[in-house]
Every structure is written in structure tokens, then in C-alpha cells.
Amino acid sequence: MSHIFPIRVYYEDTDMGGIVYHANYLKFIERARSDWVRDLGIDQRAMKEEEGAAFAVRRIECDYLMAARFDDRLEVRTQMQLVTGARLVLRQEVTRDGAMVFAAIVTIVCLGNAGQPARLPANIRALLHQPA
């Protein structure tokens, strides 16, 4: 299961040298994950309201491999690596013209209304276990 999300680097994404500021890669991959979840047919607002569950980032391990610059066209590829009862592990790669700029392994957990760990709702587990 793989998802591609295009990104254009805007001036506001860069530092004084015109290079993407390191924290903005986390924003790029967050946008890509949100788009991926939406494309899967998961309504996160309904999940929160009806199931009392929400996704939260538990851990990110990332590598900055080369600089992206103002006006670059980037792609964020999101691939699911693992699904358990309450957690997802994703690999996300940011590329420019096929060359990897940034890579991350992101662990997402499911939390209940009070912020406690919760199982993923059954309908969402079923969606995530479907073949690509």
C-alpha cells in the first residue's frame, strides 16, 4: 500500500539560505499522511466523534539526506510497514526527481478520548489490512 503526495517548496518553507528548514519536512510528511488516510476512506473527524479514537504520532526516526530548496517540486511517498491492534508503522520518503532527500519511519498510535492507548476501530483495521 503506497501513496504519493506532491509538494512544492515555497519561500516560507525555507531558511535564509533558501534551503528547506529541517522542521518543515515533518509538516510535509504530516500532510502526506493526512492525505493518505483520507484516500483510504478514513474520516478522522468521524473516527473521533463516533469511536472516541484519534491517531497520534508516537515516534519518528528520520534522516536528512540532501537539501531541498525554494521552488523544488518534491514527492512524499507513504508506505505502510506494520499494522497492529493499536499502532501503525509507516515509511515516508521525500524525493526530488527520484533522488531521496529525506526519509522517516513514523509510528502512529491510536488514543482514546482521555489520551489513553486504544485499539484501532475494527473498520479501520479492516481497511488497513486490505491488499493494495
N, CA, C and O atoms as a GROMACS GRO file, in nm:
protein
  528
    1MET      N    1   0.085  -0.117   0.000
    1MET     CA    2   0.000   0.000   0.000
    1MET      C    3   0.090   0.124   0.000
    1MET      O    4   0.161   0.150   0.097
    2SER      N    5   0.087   0.200  -0.109
    2SER     CA    6   0.175   0.316  -0.124
    2SER      C    7   0.093   0.436  -0.170
    2SER      O    8  -0.005   0.421  -0.243
    3HIS      N    9   0.133   0.552  -0.127
    3HIS     CA   10   0.063   0.677  -0.159
    3HIS      C   11   0.167   0.782  -0.195
    3HIS      O   12   0.271   0.793  -0.129
    4ILE      N   13   0.139   0.861  -0.299
    4ILE     CA   14   0.228   0.970  -0.342
    4ILE      C   15   0.158   1.103  -0.321
    4ILE      O   16   0.042   1.119  -0.359
    5PHE      N   17   0.227   1.198  -0.259
    5PHE     CA   18   0.173   1.331  -0.233
    5PHE      C   19   0.273   1.435  -0.285
    5PHE      O   20   0.386   1.440  -0.237
    6PRO      N   21   0.232   1.518  -0.381
    6PRO     CA   22   0.324   1.620  -0.434
    6PRO      C   23   0.333   1.742  -0.341
    6PRO      O   24   0.234   1.781  -0.279
    7ILE      N   25   0.451   1.799  -0.334
    7ILE     CA   26   0.477   1.919  -0.254
    7ILE      C   27   0.558   2.017  -0.339
    7ILE      O   28   0.650   1.977  -0.409
    8ARG      N   29   0.523   2.142  -0.331
    8ARG     CA   30   0.606   2.248  -0.390
    8ARG      C   31   0.669   2.323  -0.273
    8ARG      O   32   0.599   2.356  -0.177
    9VAL      N   33   0.799   2.349  -0.279
    9VAL     CA   34   0.866   2.422  -0.172
    9VAL      C   35   0.843   2.572  -0.194
    9VAL      O   36   0.882   2.628  -0.296
   10TYR      N   37   0.778   2.633  -0.096
   10TYR     CA   38   0.753   2.776  -0.101
   10TYR      C   39   0.859   2.851  -0.019
   10TYR      O   40   0.930   2.791   0.062
   11TYR      N   41   0.867   2.980  -0.042
   11TYR     CA   42   0.963   3.063   0.029
   11TYR      C   43   0.950   3.045   0.180
   11TYR      O   44   1.051   3.038   0.250
   12GLU      N   45   0.827   3.039   0.228
   12GLU     CA   46   0.802   3.026   0.372
   12GLU      C   47   0.855   2.895   0.430
   12GLU      O   48   0.870   2.883   0.552
   13ASP      N   49   0.884   2.796   0.345
   13ASP     CA   50   0.937   2.666   0.390
   13ASP      C   51   1.088   2.668   0.411
   13ASP      O   52   1.145   2.571   0.461
   14THR      N   53   1.152   2.778   0.371
   14THR     CA   54   1.299   2.779   0.367
   14THR      C   55   1.359   2.869   0.475
   14THR      O   56   1.292   2.950   0.538
   15ASP      N   57   1.489   2.850   0.492
   15ASP     CA   58   1.564   2.936   0.584
   15ASP      C   59   1.628   3.049   0.504
   15ASP      O   60   1.595   3.068   0.386
   16MET      N   61   1.716   3.124   0.564
   16MET     CA   62   1.777   3.239   0.497
   16MET      C   63   1.858   3.200   0.373
   16MET      O   64   1.878   3.281   0.283
   17GLY      N   65   1.903   3.076   0.368
   17GLY     CA   66   1.982   3.030   0.255
   17GLY      C   67   1.898   2.970   0.143
   17GLY      O   68   1.953   2.923   0.043
   18GLY      N   69   1.765   2.972   0.157
   18GLY     CA   70   1.678   2.916   0.055
   18GLY      C   71   1.667   2.764   0.062
   18GLY      O   72   1.617   2.701  -0.032
   19ILE      N   73   1.713   2.706   0.173
   19ILE     CA   74   1.708   2.560   0.193
   19ILE      C   75   1.590   2.529   0.286
   19ILE      O   76   1.564   2.603   0.381
   20VAL      N   77   1.520   2.420   0.259
   20VAL     CA   78   1.406   2.382   0.343
   20VAL      C   79   1.453   2.367   0.488
   20VAL      O   80   1.547   2.294   0.517
   21TYR      N   81   1.385   2.438   0.576
   21TYR     CA   82   1.413   2.432   0.719
   21TYR      C   83   1.379   2.291   0.768
   21TYR      O   84   1.275   2.236   0.731
   22HIS      N   85   1.464   2.234   0.851
   22HIS     CA   86   1.454   2.092   0.888
   22HIS      C   87   1.317   2.052   0.944
   22HIS      O   88   1.268   1.944   0.911
   23ALA      N   89   1.255   2.136   1.026
   23ALA     CA   90   1.126   2.100   1.086
   23ALA      C   91   1.014   2.093   0.983
   23ALA      O   92   0.912   2.028   1.007
   24ASN      N   93   1.030   2.158   0.869
   24ASN     CA   94   0.925   2.158   0.768
   24ASN      C   95   0.908   2.023   0.700
   24ASN      O   96   0.801   1.995   0.646
   25TYR      N   97   1.010   1.939   0.702
   25TYR     CA   98   0.993   1.804   0.648
   25TYR      C   99   0.887   1.728   0.728
   25TYR      O  100   0.812   1.648   0.673
   26LEU      N  101   0.881   1.755   0.860
   26LEU     CA  102   0.779   1.690   0.943
   26LEU      C  103   0.640   1.737   0.902
   26LEU      O  104   0.545   1.659   0.904
   27LYS      N  105   0.628   1.865   0.864
   27LYS     CA  106   0.500   1.916   0.814
   27LYS      C  107   0.465   1.850   0.680
   27LYS      O  108   0.350   1.812   0.657
   28PHE      N  109   0.563   1.835   0.594
   28PHE     CA  110   0.539   1.773   0.463
   28PHE      C  111   0.487   1.630   0.480
   28PHE      O  112   0.390   1.591   0.415
   29ILE      N  113   0.552   1.552   0.568
   29ILE     CA  114   0.510   1.413   0.582
   29ILE      C  115   0.377   1.402   0.656
   29ILE      O  116   0.302   1.308   0.634
   30GLU      N  117   0.347   1.499   0.743
   30GLU     CA  118   0.216   1.500   0.811
   30GLU      C  119   0.105   1.524   0.708
   30GLU      O  120   0.003   1.456   0.711
   31ARG      N  121   0.125   1.619   0.619
   31ARG     CA  122   0.025   1.645   0.515
   31ARG      C  123   0.004   1.521   0.429
   31ARG      O  124  -0.109   1.487   0.395
   32ALA      N  125   0.113   1.454   0.396
   32ALA     CA  126   0.104   1.333   0.314
   32ALA      C  127   0.027   1.223   0.387
   32ALA      O  128  -0.055   1.154   0.327
   33ARG      N  129   0.054   1.206   0.518
   33ARG     CA  130  -0.019   1.104   0.595
   33ARG      C  131  -0.167   1.137   0.601
   33ARG      O  132  -0.251   1.047   0.587
   34SER      N  133  -0.201   1.263   0.622
   34SER     CA  134  -0.342   1.303   0.626
   34SER      C  135  -0.411   1.274   0.494
   34SER      O  136  -0.525   1.226   0.492
   35ASP      N  137  -0.343   1.302   0.384
   35ASP     CA  138  -0.399   1.275   0.251
   35ASP      C  139  -0.413   1.125   0.228
   35ASP      O  140  -0.513   1.080   0.171
   36TRP      N  141  -0.315   1.046   0.271
   36TRP     CA  142  -0.318   0.901   0.258
   36TRP      C  143  -0.438   0.843   0.333
   36TRP      O  144  -0.512   0.761   0.279
   37VAL      N  145  -0.458   0.887   0.459
   37VAL     CA  146  -0.570   0.839   0.540
   37VAL      C  147  -0.702   0.875   0.473
   37VAL      O  148  -0.793   0.793   0.466
   38ARG      N  149  -0.713   0.997   0.423
   38ARG     CA  150  -0.836   1.041   0.354
   38ARG      C  151  -0.860   0.956   0.229
   38ARG      O  152  -0.973   0.915   0.203
   39ASP      N  153  -0.755   0.929   0.154
   39ASP     CA  154  -0.767   0.846   0.033
   39ASP      C  155  -0.810   0.702   0.066
   39ASP      O  156  -0.874   0.636  -0.016
   40LEU      N  157  -0.775   0.655   0.185
   40LEU     CA  158  -0.818   0.522   0.227
   40LEU      C  159  -0.966   0.518   0.262
   40LEU      O  160  -1.025   0.411   0.276
   41GLY      N  161  -1.027   0.636   0.276
   41GLY     CA  162  -1.168   0.643   0.312
   41GLY      C  163  -1.190   0.656   0.461
   41GLY      O  164  -1.302   0.636   0.509
   42ILE      N  165  -1.086   0.689   0.535
   42ILE     CA  166  -1.098   0.707   0.679
   42ILE      C  167  -1.129   0.854   0.708
   42ILE      O  168  -1.052   0.943   0.670
   43ASP      N  169  -1.241   0.877   0.774
   43ASP     CA  170  -1.281   1.011   0.814
   43ASP      C  171  -1.236   1.030   0.958
   43ASP      O  172  -1.300   0.980   1.051
   44GLN      N  173  -1.125   1.102   0.977
   44GLN     CA  174  -1.069   1.116   1.112
   44GLN      C  175  -1.162   1.192   1.207
   44GLN      O  176  -1.163   1.165   1.327
   45ARG      N  177  -1.239   1.285   1.154
   45ARG     CA  178  -1.334   1.358   1.238
   45ARG      C  179  -1.441   1.262   1.290
   45ARG      O  180  -1.474   1.263   1.408
   46ALA      N  181  -1.496   1.178   1.201
   46ALA     CA  182  -1.597   1.080   1.241
   46ALA      C  183  -1.536   0.976   1.336
   46ALA      O  184  -1.602   0.933   1.430
   47MET      N  185  -1.413   0.937   1.311
   47MET     CA  186  -1.345   0.841   1.399
   47MET      C  187  -1.340   0.897   1.542
   47MET      O  188  -1.364   0.824   1.638
   48LYS      N  189  -1.309   1.024   1.554
   48LYS     CA  190  -1.302   1.089   1.686
   48LYS      C  191  -1.440   1.098   1.749
   48LYS      O  192  -1.458   1.065   1.866
   49GLU      N  193  -1.539   1.145   1.670
   49GLU     CA  194  -1.673   1.167   1.724
   49GLU      C  195  -1.748   1.036   1.753
   49GLU      O  196  -1.815   1.025   1.855
   50GLU      N  197  -1.736   0.938   1.664
   50GLU     CA  198  -1.814   0.815   1.677
   50GLU      C  199  -1.743   0.705   1.756
   50GLU      O  200  -1.806   0.630   1.830
   51GLU      N  201  -1.613   0.696   1.739
   51GLU     CA  202  -1.537   0.588   1.803
   51GLU      C  203  -1.461   0.636   1.926
   51GLU      O  204  -1.413   0.555   2.006
   52GLY      N  205  -1.450   0.769   1.941
   52GLY     CA  206  -1.372   0.822   2.053
   52GLY      C  207  -1.224   0.792   2.039
   52GLY      O  208  -1.153   0.779   2.139
   53ALA      N  209  -1.177   0.782   1.915
   53ALA     CA  210  -1.038   0.744   1.889
   53ALA      C  211  -0.973   0.845   1.794
   53ALA      O  212  -1.040   0.904   1.709
   54ALA      N  213  -0.843   0.863   1.811
   54ALA     CA  214  -0.768   0.954   1.725
   54ALA      C  215  -0.627   0.899   1.706
   54ALA      O  216  -0.575   0.827   1.791
   55PHE      N  217  -0.567   0.935   1.593
   55PHE     CA  218  -0.429   0.898   1.567
   55PHE      C  219  -0.336   1.000   1.631
   55PHE      O  220  -0.367   1.119   1.637
   56ALA      N  221  -0.222   0.953   1.680
   56ALA     CA  222  -0.118   1.042   1.734
   56ALA      C  223   0.018   0.985   1.697
   56ALA      O  224   0.036   0.863   1.694
   57VAL      N  225   0.112   1.072   1.669
   57VAL     CA  226   0.248   1.028   1.640
   57VAL      C  227   0.314   0.989   1.771
   57VAL      O  228   0.316   1.067   1.866
   58ARG      N  229   0.368   0.870   1.775
   58ARG     CA  230   0.438   0.818   1.894
   58ARG      C  231   0.588   0.836   1.881
   58ARG      O  232   0.658   0.866   1.977
   59ARG      N  233   0.637   0.815   1.756
   59ARG     CA  234   0.782   0.817   1.735
   59ARG      C  235   0.811   0.847   1.589
   59ARG      O  236   0.740   0.802   1.499
   60ILE      N  237   0.916   0.925   1.566
   60ILE     CA  238   0.966   0.948   1.430
   60ILE      C  239   1.117   0.932   1.434
   60ILE      O  240   1.186   0.994   1.514
   61GLU      N  241   1.166   0.847   1.345
   61GLU     CA  242   1.310   0.833   1.324
   61GLU      C  243   1.336   0.883   1.183
   61GLU      O  244   1.282   0.829   1.086
   62CYS      N  245   1.419   0.986   1.169
   62CYS     CA  246   1.434   1.046   1.036
   62CYS      C  247   1.580   1.070   0.999
   62CYS      O  248   1.668   1.083   1.084
   63ASP      N  249   1.601   1.075   0.868
   63ASP     CA  250   1.733   1.102   0.810
   63ASP      C  251   1.719   1.213   0.707
   63ASP      O  252   1.637   1.206   0.616
   64TYR      N  253   1.801   1.315   0.723
   64TYR     CA  254   1.809   1.425   0.627
   64TYR      C  255   1.924   1.391   0.533
   64TYR      O  256   2.040   1.388   0.574
   65LEU      N  257   1.893   1.364   0.407
   65LEU     CA  258   1.992   1.309   0.315
   65LEU      C  259   2.052   1.411   0.220
   65LEU      O  260   2.169   1.400   0.184
   66MET      N  261   1.974   1.509   0.180
   66MET     CA  262   2.026   1.618   0.097
   66MET      C  263   1.930   1.735   0.107
   66MET      O  264   1.816   1.719   0.151
   67ALA      N  265   1.976   1.852   0.066
   67ALA     CA  266   1.895   1.973   0.080
   67ALA      C  267   1.789   1.983  -0.030
   67ALA      O  268   1.815   1.954  -0.146
   68ALA      N  269   1.671   2.026   0.010
   68ALA     CA  270   1.569   2.069  -0.085
   68ALA      C  271   1.567   2.221  -0.076
   68ALA      O  272   1.596   2.279   0.029
   69ARG      N  273   1.533   2.284  -0.188
   69ARG     CA  274   1.544   2.430  -0.195
   69ARG      C  275   1.415   2.494  -0.243
   69ARG      O  276   1.325   2.429  -0.294
   70PHE      N  277   1.411   2.624  -0.224
   70PHE     CA  278   1.298   2.704  -0.269
   70PHE      C  279   1.260   2.668  -0.412
   70PHE      O  280   1.346   2.658  -0.500
   71ASP      N  281   1.131   2.648  -0.435
   71ASP     CA  282   1.068   2.619  -0.564
   71ASP      C  283   1.088   2.476  -0.614
   71ASP      O  284   1.043   2.443  -0.724
   72ASP      N  285   1.153   2.390  -0.536
   72ASP     CA  286   1.164   2.249  -0.575
   72ASP      C  287   1.026   2.184  -0.577
   72ASP      O  288   0.936   2.222  -0.500
   73ARG      N  289   1.011   2.088  -0.665
   73ARG     CA  290   0.893   2.001  -0.665
   73ARG      C  291   0.936   1.870  -0.601
   73ARG      O  292   1.027   1.802  -0.648
   74LEU      N  293   0.868   1.837  -0.493
   74LEU     CA  294   0.901   1.716  -0.417
   74LEU      C  295   0.782   1.620  -0.420
   74LEU      O  296   0.670   1.660  -0.450
   75GLU      N  297   0.810   1.495  -0.390
   75GLU     CA  298   0.704   1.396  -0.372
   75GLU      C  299   0.728   1.326  -0.238
   75GLU      O  300   0.841   1.293  -0.203
   76VAL      N  301   0.618   1.305  -0.165
   76VAL     CA  302   0.626   1.228  -0.041
   76VAL      C  303   0.558   1.095  -0.068
   76VAL      O  304   0.439   1.090  -0.102
   77ARG      N  305   0.633   0.988  -0.053
   77ARG     CA  306   0.578   0.852  -0.069
   77ARG      C  307   0.556   0.796   0.071
   77ARG      O  308   0.647   0.795   0.154
   78THR      N  309   0.434   0.749   0.095
   78THR     CA  310   0.398   0.689   0.223
   78THR      C  311   0.368   0.542   0.200
   78THR      O  312   0.285   0.508   0.116
   79GLN      N  313   0.436   0.455   0.274
   79GLN     CA  314   0.414   0.311   0.263
   79GLN      C  315   0.393   0.254   0.403
   79GLN      O  316   0.470   0.280   0.495
   80MET      N  317   0.289   0.175   0.416
   80MET     CA  318   0.262   0.110   0.544
   80MET      C  319   0.357  -0.008   0.559
   80MET      O  320   0.376  -0.087   0.467
   81GLN      N  321   0.418  -0.018   0.677
   81GLN     CA  322   0.508  -0.130   0.703
   81GLN      C  323   0.450  -0.230   0.801
   81GLN      O  324   0.477  -0.350   0.791
   82LEU      N  325   0.369  -0.182   0.897
   82LEU     CA  326   0.317  -0.271   1.001
   82LEU      C  327   0.186  -0.214   1.055
   82LEU      O  328   0.174  -0.094   1.074
   83VAL      N  329   0.090  -0.302   1.079
   83VAL     CA  330  -0.035  -0.266   1.146
   83VAL      C  331  -0.056  -0.365   1.259
   83VAL      O  332  -0.052  -0.486   1.237
   84THR      N  333  -0.077  -0.314   1.379
   84THR     CA  334  -0.114  -0.399   1.492
   84THR      C  335  -0.251  -0.351   1.541
   84THR      O  336  -0.315  -0.269   1.475
   85GLY      N  337  -0.295  -0.400   1.653
   85GLY     CA  338  -0.425  -0.362   1.705
   85GLY      C  339  -0.438  -0.214   1.738
   85GLY      O  340  -0.547  -0.159   1.731
   86ALA      N  341  -0.326  -0.149   1.774
   86ALA     CA  342  -0.333  -0.010   1.817
   86ALA      C  343  -0.227   0.079   1.754
   86ALA      O  344  -0.214   0.196   1.790
   87ARG      N  345  -0.150   0.024   1.659
   87ARG     CA  346  -0.039   0.105   1.606
   87ARG      C  347  -0.015   0.078   1.459
   87ARG      O  348  -0.039  -0.032   1.408
   88LEU      N  349   0.034   0.182   1.391
   88LEU     CA  350   0.076   0.173   1.251
   88LEU      C  351   0.221   0.217   1.243
   88LEU      O  352   0.261   0.312   1.310
   89VAL      N  353   0.298   0.150   1.162
   89VAL     CA  354   0.434   0.194   1.134
   89VAL      C  355   0.441   0.221   0.984
   89VAL      O  356   0.409   0.135   0.902
   90LEU      N  357   0.483   0.343   0.951
   90LEU     CA  358   0.490   0.387   0.812
   90LEU      C  359   0.631   0.427   0.776
   90LEU      O  360   0.707   0.475   0.861
   91ARG      N  361   0.667   0.406   0.651
   91ARG     CA  362   0.791   0.462   0.597
   91ARG      C  363   0.749   0.574   0.504
   91ARG      O  364   0.663   0.557   0.419
   92GLN      N  365   0.811   0.690   0.523
   92GLN     CA  366   0.782   0.805   0.438
   92GLN      C  367   0.913   0.857   0.380
   92GLN      O  368   1.010   0.878   0.452
   93GLU      N  369   0.912   0.877   0.249
   93GLU     CA  370   1.030   0.927   0.179
   93GLU      C  371   0.993   1.052   0.101
   93GLU      O  372   0.890   1.056   0.034
   94VAL      N  373   1.078   1.153   0.111
   94VAL     CA  374   1.063   1.275   0.032
   94VAL      C  375   1.168   1.269  -0.077
   94VAL      O  376   1.288   1.256  -0.049
   95THR      N  377   1.124   1.280  -0.202
   95THR     CA  378   1.217   1.273  -0.316
   95THR      C  379   1.204   1.396  -0.404
   95THR      O  380   1.100   1.463  -0.407
   96ARG      N  381   1.311   1.423  -0.477
   96ARG     CA  382   1.313   1.526  -0.581
   96ARG      C  383   1.372   1.461  -0.706
   96ARG      O  384   1.486   1.417  -0.705
   97ASP      N  385   1.293   1.456  -0.811
   97ASP     CA  386   1.338   1.394  -0.936
   97ASP      C  387   1.393   1.254  -0.913
   97ASP      O  388   1.492   1.214  -0.974
   98GLY      N  389   1.328   1.179  -0.824
   98GLY     CA  390   1.368   1.041  -0.797
   98GLY      C  391   1.479   1.025  -0.695
   98GLY      O  392   1.506   0.913  -0.652
   99ALA      N  393   1.545   1.134  -0.655
   99ALA     CA  394   1.653   1.126  -0.556
   99ALA      C  395   1.595   1.150  -0.416
   99ALA      O  396   1.520   1.246  -0.395
  100MET      N  397   1.631   1.064  -0.321
  100MET     CA  398   1.578   1.077  -0.186
  100MET      C  399   1.644   1.192  -0.112
  100MET      O  400   1.766   1.202  -0.105
  101VAL      N  401   1.560   1.278  -0.058
  101VAL     CA  402   1.603   1.397   0.015
  101VAL      C  403   1.591   1.374   0.166
  101VAL      O  404   1.675   1.419   0.244
  102PHE      N  405   1.486   1.303   0.206
  102PHE     CA  406   1.453   1.284   0.348
  102PHE      C  407   1.380   1.151   0.361
  102PHE      O  408   1.303   1.114   0.273
  103ALA      N  409   1.405   1.079   0.470
  103ALA     CA  410   1.336   0.952   0.495
  103ALA      C  411   1.300   0.943   0.642
  103ALA      O  412   1.375   0.989   0.729
  104ALA      N  413   1.184   0.884   0.671
  104ALA     CA  414   1.140   0.871   0.810
  104ALA      C  415   1.063   0.742   0.830
  104ALA      O  416   0.992   0.695   0.740
  105ILE      N  417   1.079   0.684   0.947
  105ILE     CA  418   0.993   0.576   0.995
  105ILE      C  419   0.907   0.638   1.104
  105ILE      O  420   0.958   0.691   1.203
  106VAL      N  421   0.776   0.632   1.083
  106VAL     CA  422   0.682   0.700   1.172
  106VAL      C  423   0.592   0.596   1.238
  106VAL      O  424   0.529   0.515   1.171
  107THR      N  425   0.587   0.600   1.371
  107THR     CA  426   0.497   0.513   1.446
  107THR      C  427   0.377   0.595   1.490
  107THR      O  428   0.391   0.695   1.560
  108ILE      N  429   0.260   0.552   1.447
  108ILE     CA  430   0.134   0.617   1.480
  108ILE      C  431   0.058   0.526   1.575
  108ILE      O  432   0.050   0.405   1.552
  109VAL      N  433   0.002   0.581   1.681
  109VAL     CA  434  -0.078   0.504   1.774
  109VAL      C  435  -0.221   0.556   1.775
  109VAL      O  436  -0.249   0.666   1.726
  110CYS      N  437  -0.308   0.477   1.830
  110CYS     CA  438  -0.448   0.516   1.846
  110CYS      C  439  -0.469   0.551   1.993
  110CYS      O  440  -0.428   0.477   2.083
  111LEU      N  441  -0.533   0.665   2.017
  111LEU     CA  442  -0.562   0.710   2.153
  111LEU      C  443  -0.712   0.728   2.171
  111LEU      O  444  -0.782   0.767   2.078
  112GLY      N  445  -0.760   0.699   2.292
  112GLY     CA  446  -0.899   0.724   2.327
  112GLY      C  447  -0.919   0.868   2.369
  112GLY      O  448  -0.824   0.947   2.369
  113ASN      N  449  -1.042   0.903   2.404
  113ASN     CA  450  -1.076   1.041   2.440
  113ASN      C  451  -0.993   1.099   2.553
  113ASN      O  452  -0.963   1.218   2.553
  114ALA      N  453  -0.956   1.016   2.650
  114ALA     CA  454  -0.878   1.064   2.764
  114ALA      C  455  -0.728   1.059   2.738
  114ALA      O  456  -0.649   1.084   2.829
  115GLY      N  457  -0.688   1.026   2.615
  115GLY     CA  458  -0.546   1.019   2.581
  115GLY      C  459  -0.482   0.886   2.614
  115GLY      O  460  -0.360   0.872   2.604
  116GLN      N  461  -0.561   0.788   2.652
  116GLN     CA  462  -0.508   0.656   2.684
  116GLN      C  463  -0.494   0.574   2.555
  116GLN      O  464  -0.566   0.598   2.459
  117PRO      N  465  -0.401   0.478   2.552
  117PRO     CA  466  -0.389   0.391   2.435
  117PRO      C  467  -0.521   0.318   2.409
  117PRO      O  468  -0.590   0.277   2.502
  118ALA      N  469  -0.554   0.304   2.281
  118ALA     CA  470  -0.679   0.239   2.241
  118ALA      C  471  -0.654   0.153   2.118
  118ALA      O  472  -0.560   0.178   2.041
  119ARG      N  473  -0.737   0.053   2.100
  119ARG     CA  474  -0.729  -0.028   1.978
  119ARG      C  475  -0.783   0.052   1.862
  119ARG      O  476  -0.873   0.135   1.878
  120LEU      N  477  -0.728   0.027   1.745
  120LEU     CA  478  -0.784   0.085   1.624
  120LEU      C  479  -0.925   0.032   1.605
  120LEU      O  480  -0.948  -0.087   1.626
  121PRO      N  481  -1.021   0.115   1.566
  121PRO     CA  482  -1.156   0.064   1.537
  121PRO      C  483  -1.149  -0.048   1.433
  121PRO      O  484  -1.067  -0.043   1.341
  122ALA      N  485  -1.235  -0.148   1.447
  122ALA     CA  486  -1.233  -0.266   1.361
  122ALA      C  487  -1.245  -0.231   1.213
  122ALA      O  488  -1.177  -0.290   1.129
  123ASN      N  489  -1.331  -0.134   1.179
  123ASN     CA  490  -1.346  -0.097   1.038
  123ASN      C  491  -1.217  -0.039   0.980
  123ASN      O  492  -1.188  -0.059   0.862
  124ILE      N  493  -1.142   0.031   1.061
  124ILE     CA  494  -1.016   0.090   1.014
  124ILE      C  495  -0.910  -0.018   1.001
  124ILE      O  496  -0.833  -0.019   0.905
  125ARG      N  497  -0.904  -0.110   1.098
  125ARG     CA  498  -0.810  -0.223   1.086
  125ARG      C  499  -0.836  -0.300   0.957
  125ARG      O  500  -0.742  -0.340   0.888
  126ALA      N  501  -0.964  -0.322   0.925
  126ALA     CA  502  -1.000  -0.394   0.803
  126ALA      C  503  -0.952  -0.319   0.680
  126ALA      O  504  -0.898  -0.380   0.588
  127LEU      N  505  -0.970  -0.188   0.676
  127LEU     CA  506  -0.923  -0.107   0.563
  127LEU      C  507  -0.772  -0.118   0.546
  127LEU      O  508  -0.721  -0.129   0.434
  128LEU      N  509  -0.701  -0.113   0.658
  128LEU     CA  510  -0.555  -0.114   0.654
  128LEU      C  511  -0.498  -0.252   0.618
  128LEU      O  512  -0.385  -0.261   0.572
  129HIS      N  513  -0.575  -0.355   0.638
  129HIS     CA  514  -0.528  -0.490   0.607
  129HIS      C  515  -0.564  -0.534   0.464
  129HIS      O  516  -0.526  -0.643   0.422
  130GLN      N  517  -0.637  -0.450   0.391
  130GLN     CA  518  -0.672  -0.484   0.254
  130GLN      C  519  -0.548  -0.479   0.166
  130GLN      O  520  -0.462  -0.394   0.186
  131PRO      N  521  -0.537  -0.571   0.068
  131PRO     CA  522  -0.424  -0.564  -0.024
  131PRO      C  523  -0.431  -0.437  -0.107
  131PRO      O  524  -0.539  -0.385  -0.135
  132ALA      N  525  -0.315  -0.389  -0.146
  132ALA     CA  526  -0.307  -0.264  -0.225
  132ALA      C  527  -0.367  -0.283  -0.362
  132ALA      O  528  -0.369  -0.189  -0.442
   0.00000   0.00000   0.00000
